[in-house]
């Protein structure tokens, strides 16, 4: 008996994702074991027998663990295409934030354990010992500055704080993470036992930092610059969609050679007054046709509001494409597309592409008010052309529909037949995304069939 096409696609998708996860975990485990080996080769095992040696040894080990986690953070946000296509920006960003928490706690544990260990060894008060280490040890002031900056980056990355910040402010502060990496590396070079007393350790850490920073340099800076020079992207038109939403049409040379798919996003930098210093992540709101690209932007901050005033011919620096929120993730013959607010932009692009090969598509467009339903006329036209079913769901998050809370399990089941046998592509604000994912789980939709793009800050 031949396997179904959906099962074959599902297996291929799971294999790609599983392989990428396996390689990341294997590399992390191997590097973790190697760091412990370097720790022992550096003479730390002998220190365990001395007075207070255990505390100092744990302090140095947590420092090494923090350095390794920091390197992993660089890899996760380096935009490595092989990882992006298999794991997606949503998952990589989530892992990056989770790893960042470990970096913060490991570095703070390193500081506390080292200070306490030396204070017990010298039989001095902890605060006095901290002052002595800070001002009398070579380059420790720089390390302290790096730790303080790490605390700031970690605090502003907390979800509760991040939601209250302007994107521009958050992004500027988050760039301080690169300075944290530099200061941490200088701290290891100066007084780290791995560098001072071990040629193998020096080679290892130089290679590790070099590979991670090289990936960031190549995939986040050099590749985008090369593509910008190659494609010469410029603004063709700015079209108002509503009082606070515009669509920007962008053209250039040989855009058919740009590996962009419907559902992906770029980081856009418009070389215009007030905008050139900022790069913002916006999803494509139309399927790439090889001649033009289109984004649809809502005025959520100073930068996005200024997009409305762009002039035709403005040069555009586009970094990307990013994300695995594409039709390549499909595993089933039926598809459900769910967009919330301006998060409908990648959903509109996906509808345009998926409807060319799929005959069973349902689209749910969630808005608070009819005036917020941007691109709804395009969705209606695309749905009519492809025979897809479009439902525009209007009302606040607490509204009750005919079958229970809007976008709740009963409501979704009533609107979408055969929900458990569909791929679900979901993009919207974090609160809506979490609520819909909860409803899908309650209805028994397998996790592997739920594909998300969260409409929130991206690094």
C-alpha positions as CSV (number, residue, x, y, z in Angstrom):
1,X,0.0,0.0,0.0
2,X,1.5,3.3,-1.1
3,X,1.9,6.0,1.6
4,X,-0.3,9.1,1.3
5,X,1.3,12.3,-0.1
6,X,0.6,14.1,3.2
7,X,2.3,11.4,5.2
8,X,5.4,11.6,2.9
9,X,5.5,15.4,3.2
10,X,5.1,15.2,7.0
11,X,7.9,12.7,7.3
12,X,10.3,14.8,5.2
13,X,9.5,17.9,7.2
14,X,10.0,16.1,10.5
15,X,13.2,14.6,9.2
16,X,14.6,18.1,8.2
17,X,13.7,19.6,11.5
18,X,14.8,16.6,13.6
19,X,18.2,16.5,11.9
20,X,18.8,20.2,12.6
21,X,17.8,19.8,16.2
22,X,20.0,16.7,16.6
23,X,23.1,18.4,15.2
24,X,22.6,21.4,17.4
25,X,22.2,19.3,20.5
26,X,25.2,17.1,19.5
27,X,27.5,20.1,19.0
28,X,26.4,21.6,22.3
29,X,27.0,18.3,24.2
30,X,30.4,17.8,22.6
31,X,31.5,21.4,23.3
32,X,30.2,21.1,26.9
33,X,32.3,17.9,27.4
34,X,35.3,19.6,25.9
35,X,34.9,22.7,28.1
36,X,34.9,20.4,31.2
37,X,38.1,18.7,29.8
38,X,39.8,22.1,29.4
39,X,38.7,23.0,33.0
40,X,40.4,19.9,34.3
41,X,43.5,20.3,32.1
42,X,43.8,23.9,33.5
43,X,44.6,22.5,36.9
44,X,41.2,23.0,38.5
45,X,41.0,19.4,39.7
46,X,44.0,20.0,42.0
47,X,42.4,23.1,43.4
48,X,39.5,21.0,44.8
49,X,41.8,19.7,47.5
50,X,42.8,23.0,48.8
51,X,40.9,25.3,51.2
52,X,37.7,26.7,49.6
53,X,38.8,25.3,46.3
54,X,35.4,23.8,45.6
55,X,33.7,27.2,45.6
56,X,36.4,28.8,43.3
57,X,36.3,25.8,41.0
58,X,32.5,26.0,40.7
59,X,32.9,29.7,40.0
60,X,35.3,29.1,37.1
61,X,33.1,26.3,35.7
62,X,30.0,28.5,35.7
63,X,32.0,31.2,33.9
64,X,33.1,28.7,31.2
65,X,29.5,27.5,30.9
66,X,28.3,31.1,30.6
67,X,30.8,31.7,27.8
68,X,29.7,28.6,25.9
69,X,26.0,29.6,26.2
70,X,26.9,33.0,25.0
71,X,28.5,31.6,21.9
72,X,25.4,29.4,21.3
73,X,23.3,32.6,21.5
74,X,25.4,34.0,18.6
75,X,24.8,31.0,16.5
76,X,21.1,31.0,17.1
77,X,20.7,34.6,15.8
78,X,23.4,34.4,13.1
79,X,20.7,33.8,10.5
80,X,22.4,30.7,9.2
81,X,20.3,29.6,6.2
82,X,20.6,25.9,6.9
83,X,19.1,26.4,10.4
84,X,16.6,29.0,9.3
85,X,15.0,26.8,6.6
86,X,14.7,23.8,8.9
87,X,13.8,25.4,12.3
88,X,12.4,28.8,11.5
89,X,12.9,32.2,13.0
90,X,10.2,31.7,15.6
91,X,11.9,28.6,17.1
92,X,15.4,30.0,16.9
93,X,14.3,33.2,18.6
94,X,12.6,31.3,21.4
95,X,15.8,29.2,21.9
96,X,17.9,32.4,21.8
97,X,15.8,33.9,24.6
98,X,15.9,30.7,26.7
99,X,19.7,30.5,26.3
100,X,20.0,34.2,27.2
101,X,18.4,33.4,30.6
102,X,21.0,30.7,31.2
103,X,23.8,33.1,30.2
104,X,22.6,35.7,32.7
105,X,22.3,33.2,35.6
106,X,25.6,31.4,34.9
107,X,27.5,34.7,34.7
108,X,26.0,36.0,37.9
109,X,26.7,32.7,39.6
110,X,30.3,33.0,38.4
111,X,30.7,36.4,39.9
112,X,29.2,35.4,43.3
113,X,31.1,32.2,43.6
114,X,34.4,33.7,42.7
115,X,34.0,36.6,45.1
116,X,32.8,34.3,48.0
117,X,35.6,31.8,47.3
118,X,38.3,34.4,47.4
119,X,36.7,36.1,50.5
120,X,36.8,32.8,52.4
121,X,40.3,32.0,51.2
122,X,41.6,35.5,52.3
123,X,39.3,35.5,55.4
124,X,38.0,39.0,54.4
125,X,34.5,40.4,54.2
126,X,32.7,39.7,50.9
127,X,32.2,43.3,50.0
128,X,35.8,44.2,50.8
129,X,37.0,41.3,48.7
130,X,34.7,42.3,45.8
131,X,36.2,45.8,45.8
132,X,39.8,44.4,45.9
133,X,39.1,42.1,43.0
134,X,37.4,44.9,41.0
135,X,40.1,47.5,41.3
136,X,43.2,45.5,41.7
137,X,42.8,42.6,39.2
138,X,43.8,43.2,35.6
139,X,40.9,44.2,33.3
140,X,38.3,43.1,35.8
141,X,36.6,46.5,35.5
142,X,35.8,45.7,31.9
143,X,34.4,42.4,32.9
144,X,32.2,44.1,35.5
145,X,31.0,46.5,32.8
146,X,30.1,43.6,30.6
147,X,28.2,41.9,33.4
148,X,26.3,45.1,34.1
149,X,25.4,45.4,30.4
150,X,24.4,41.8,30.3
151,X,21.9,42.4,33.2
152,X,20.4,45.4,31.3
153,X,20.0,43.3,28.1
154,X,18.5,40.5,30.0
155,X,16.1,42.7,31.9
156,X,14.9,44.5,28.8
157,X,14.4,41.1,27.1
158,X,11.9,40.0,29.7
159,X,8.5,39.8,28.0
160,X,6.7,42.1,30.5
161,X,9.3,44.8,30.0
162,X,9.7,44.3,26.2
163,X,6.1,44.8,25.5
164,X,6.2,48.3,27.1
165,X,9.2,49.5,25.1
166,X,9.4,51.1,21.7
167,X,10.9,48.7,19.2
168,X,13.7,51.2,18.4
169,X,14.7,51.5,22.0
170,X,14.6,47.8,22.6
171,X,16.7,47.0,19.5
172,X,19.3,49.6,20.4
173,X,19.8,48.2,23.9
174,X,19.8,44.7,22.6
175,X,22.8,45.5,20.3
176,X,24.7,45.8,23.6
177,X,24.9,42.0,23.6
178,X,27.7,42.2,21.0
179,X,29.7,44.3,23.4
180,X,29.0,41.8,26.1
181,X,30.6,39.1,23.9
182,X,33.7,41.2,23.3
183,X,34.2,42.1,26.9
184,X,33.7,38.5,28.0
185,X,36.2,37.3,25.5
186,X,38.8,39.9,26.6
187,X,38.2,38.8,30.2
188,X,39.0,35.2,29.2
189,X,42.0,36.2,27.2
190,X,43.5,38.2,30.1
191,X,43.0,36.0,33.1
192,X,41.2,32.8,32.0
193,X,43.2,29.7,32.9
194,X,42.2,28.2,29.5
195,X,44.1,31.0,27.7
196,X,46.9,31.7,30.1
197,X,48.0,28.2,30.8
198,X,46.7,26.0,27.9
199,X,47.6,26.3,24.2
200,X,44.9,23.8,23.4
201,X,42.4,26.0,25.3
202,X,43.5,29.1,23.5
203,X,43.0,27.4,20.1
204,X,39.6,26.1,21.1
205,X,38.2,29.4,22.4
206,X,39.6,31.4,19.5
207,X,38.1,28.9,17.0
208,X,34.7,28.8,18.8
209,X,34.4,32.6,19.1
210,X,35.8,33.1,15.6
211,X,33.3,30.6,14.0
212,X,30.3,32.2,15.8
213,X,31.2,35.8,15.1
214,X,32.2,34.8,11.6
215,X,28.7,33.4,11.0
216,X,27.2,36.6,12.3
217,X,29.4,38.7,10.1
218,X,28.8,36.6,6.9
219,X,25.0,36.0,7.2
220,X,23.9,39.1,9.0
221,X,26.1,41.7,7.3
222,X,28.2,40.6,4.3
223,X,25.5,38.5,2.5
224,X,22.9,41.2,2.9
225,X,25.3,43.8,1.6
226,X,26.1,41.6,-1.4
227,X,22.4,41.1,-2.2
228,X,21.7,44.8,-1.8
229,X,24.5,45.6,-4.3
230,X,23.3,42.9,-6.7
231,X,19.6,43.7,-6.6
232,X,19.7,47.5,-6.2
233,X,16.3,47.5,-4.4
234,X,14.3,50.8,-4.4
235,X,10.8,52.0,-3.5
236,X,8.4,51.9,-6.5
237,X,5.2,53.1,-4.8
238,X,3.6,53.7,-1.4
239,X,-0.1,52.9,-1.4
240,X,-2.4,53.8,1.6
241,X,-4.5,50.8,2.8
242,X,-6.1,52.6,5.8
243,X,-5.5,55.7,7.9
244,X,-2.6,54.0,9.7
245,X,-1.5,51.2,7.2
246,X,0.4,51.5,3.9
247,X,1.8,49.0,1.4
248,X,5.3,49.6,0.0
249,X,6.1,48.2,-3.4
250,X,9.8,47.6,-3.9
251,X,11.6,46.8,-7.2
252,X,15.1,46.0,-8.3
253,X,17.4,44.0,-10.5
254,X,17.1,40.2,-10.9
255,X,14.7,39.7,-8.0
256,X,13.9,36.3,-9.5
257,X,17.2,35.2,-8.1
258,X,16.4,36.3,-4.6
259,X,15.4,33.1,-2.6
260,X,12.3,34.6,-1.1
261,X,9.1,32.7,-0.4
262,X,5.6,33.8,0.6
263,X,5.4,33.9,4.4
264,X,9.0,35.0,4.9
265,X,10.2,38.4,6.2
266,X,13.1,40.8,5.6
267,X,14.7,43.4,7.8
268,X,14.2,46.6,5.9
269,X,16.3,49.7,6.1
270,X,15.1,52.7,4.1
271,X,17.8,55.2,3.2
272,X,15.7,58.2,3.9
273,X,15.8,61.0,6.5
274,X,14.8,59.6,9.9
275,X,14.8,56.0,8.7
276,X,18.3,55.1,7.6
277,X,19.6,54.2,11.1
278,X,16.7,51.7,11.8
279,X,16.1,48.2,10.4
280,X,12.6,46.8,10.9
281,X,11.3,43.2,10.4
282,X,8.3,43.2,8.0
283,X,6.8,40.2,6.3
284,X,6.1,40.1,2.6
285,X,2.4,40.8,2.0
286,X,2.3,39.4,-1.5
287,X,3.9,36.3,-3.1
288,X,7.2,37.3,-4.7
289,X,6.8,37.3,-8.5
290,X,10.4,37.8,-9.5
291,X,9.9,41.5,-10.4
292,X,8.7,43.2,-7.2
293,X,8.3,42.7,-3.5
294,X,5.6,44.2,-1.3
295,X,5.3,44.8,2.4
296,X,2.3,46.2,4.4
297,X,3.2,48.3,7.4
298,X,1.1,49.6,10.3
299,X,2.1,52.7,12.3
300,X,3.2,51.0,15.6
301,X,6.2,53.3,16.3
302,X,8.1,56.3,15.0
303,X,9.9,54.2,12.4
304,X,6.9,52.4,10.9
305,X,4.9,55.6,11.0
306,X,7.5,57.4,8.9
307,X,7.3,54.7,6.2
308,X,4.1,56.5,4.9
309,X,6.3,59.5,3.8
310,X,8.8,57.5,1.7
311,X,9.5,58.9,-1.7
312,X,9.6,56.9,-4.9
313,X,13.2,55.9,-5.7
314,X,14.3,55.7,-2.1
315,X,17.1,53.1,-1.8
316,X,16.3,50.1,0.3
317,X,18.7,47.8,2.2
318,X,16.9,44.4,2.7
319,X,18.4,41.7,4.9
320,X,16.9,38.3,4.4
321,X,14.7,36.5,3.5
322,X,14.2,34.9,7.0
323,X,11.8,32.4,8.5
324,X,10.4,28.9,7.8
325,X,6.8,30.1,7.8
326,X,6.3,28.9,4.2
327,X,4.3,26.4,2.2
328,X,7.3,24.1,2.3
329,X,6.2,23.2,5.8
330,X,2.9,21.7,4.6
331,X,2.3,18.1,5.6
332,X,-1.5,17.8,4.8
333,X,-3.7,18.3,1.8
334,X,-6.0,20.7,3.7
335,X,-4.8,24.1,5.0
336,X,-6.1,26.6,7.6
337,X,-4.6,30.1,7.5
338,X,-5.2,32.4,10.5
339,X,-4.2,36.0,10.6
340,X,-4.7,38.6,13.4
341,X,-4.5,42.3,12.8
342,X,-1.6,43.4,10.6
343,X,-0.3,39.8,11.1
344,X,-2.5,39.0,8.1
345,X,0.3,40.2,5.8
346,X,2.2,36.8,5.5
347,X,-1.2,35.0,5.5
348,X,-2.3,37.0,2.5
349,X,1.0,36.0,0.7
350,X,0.6,32.4,1.7
351,X,-2.9,32.3,0.4
352,X,-1.7,33.5,-3.0
353,X,0.9,30.7,-3.2
354,X,-0.9,27.8,-1.5
355,X,-4.1,28.3,-3.4
356,X,-2.3,27.6,-6.7
357,X,-1.8,23.9,-5.7
358,X,-4.3,23.3,-2.8
359,X,-8.0,23.0,-3.3
360,X,-9.0,22.9,0.3
361,X,-8.1,26.2,2.0
362,X,-9.9,28.0,4.8
363,X,-8.8,31.5,5.9
364,X,-9.7,33.1,9.3
365,X,-9.0,36.9,9.6
366,X,-9.3,38.1,13.2
367,X,-9.8,41.9,13.8
368,X,-11.2,44.0,16.6
369,X,-13.1,46.3,14.2
370,X,-14.1,46.3,10.6
371,X,-11.9,49.4,10.0
372,X,-8.8,47.2,11.0
373,X,-9.4,44.7,8.3
374,X,-6.7,45.8,5.9
375,X,-6.2,43.8,2.7
376,X,-9.6,42.2,3.2
377,X,-10.6,43.0,-0.4
378,X,-7.5,41.2,-1.7
379,X,-8.2,38.2,0.5
380,X,-11.8,38.1,-0.8
381,X,-10.6,38.2,-4.4
382,X,-7.9,35.5,-3.9
383,X,-10.4,33.3,-2.0
384,X,-13.0,33.6,-4.7
385,X,-10.5,32.8,-7.4
386,X,-9.2,29.7,-5.6
387,X,-12.5,28.5,-4.2
388,X,-11.2,29.0,-0.6
389,X,-13.4,29.9,2.3
390,X,-12.8,33.2,4.0
391,X,-14.2,34.1,7.5
392,X,-13.6,37.6,8.8
393,X,-14.0,37.4,12.6
394,X,-14.7,40.7,14.2
395,X,-14.8,41.6,17.9
396,X,-12.7,42.1,21.1
397,X,-10.7,39.2,22.6
398,X,-13.4,38.7,25.2
399,X,-16.3,38.5,22.8
400,X,-18.6,35.5,22.7
401,X,-19.6,34.1,19.3
402,X,-22.4,31.8,18.3
403,X,-20.3,28.8,19.4
404,X,-18.4,30.1,22.4
405,X,-15.5,32.6,22.8
406,X,-14.2,34.0,19.5
407,X,-11.4,31.8,18.2
408,X,-12.0,29.3,21.1
409,X,-12.2,25.5,20.5
410,X,-15.9,25.4,19.8
411,X,-15.8,28.4,17.5
412,X,-12.9,27.1,15.5
413,X,-14.4,23.6,15.2
414,X,-17.7,25.2,13.9
415,X,-15.9,27.4,11.3
416,X,-13.4,24.8,10.0
417,X,-14.4,21.3,9.0
418,X,-11.8,18.6,9.3
419,X,-9.5,20.8,11.5
420,X,-7.4,17.9,12.8
421,X,-6.4,17.0,9.3
422,X,-5.1,20.4,8.2
423,X,-1.9,22.3,8.4
424,X,-2.5,25.5,10.4
425,X,-0.5,28.6,9.6
426,X,-0.9,31.2,12.3
427,X,0.4,34.8,12.6
428,X,-0.7,37.5,14.9
429,X,0.0,39.3,18.2
430,X,1.5,37.1,21.0
431,X,-1.7,37.0,23.1
432,X,-3.9,35.9,20.2
433,X,-1.3,33.4,19.0
434,X,-1.1,31.7,22.4
435,X,-4.8,31.6,22.7
436,X,-5.4,30.0,19.3
437,X,-2.6,27.5,19.8
438,X,-4.3,26.5,23.1
439,X,-7.6,26.0,21.3
440,X,-5.9,23.9,18.6
441,X,-4.3,21.7,21.2
442,X,-7.7,21.3,22.9
443,X,-9.1,20.1,19.6
444,X,-6.4,17.6,19.1
445,X,-4.5,19.2,16.3
446,X,-1.0,17.7,16.3
447,X,1.8,20.1,17.1
448,X,3.7,19.3,14.0
449,X,0.8,20.7,11.9
450,X,0.8,24.1,13.7
451,X,3.1,26.6,12.1
452,X,3.5,30.1,13.7
453,X,5.0,33.4,13.0
454,X,4.7,35.6,16.1
455,X,4.0,39.3,15.4
456,X,6.5,40.6,18.0
457,X,10.1,41.9,18.4
458,X,12.7,40.0,16.5
459,X,16.5,40.2,17.1
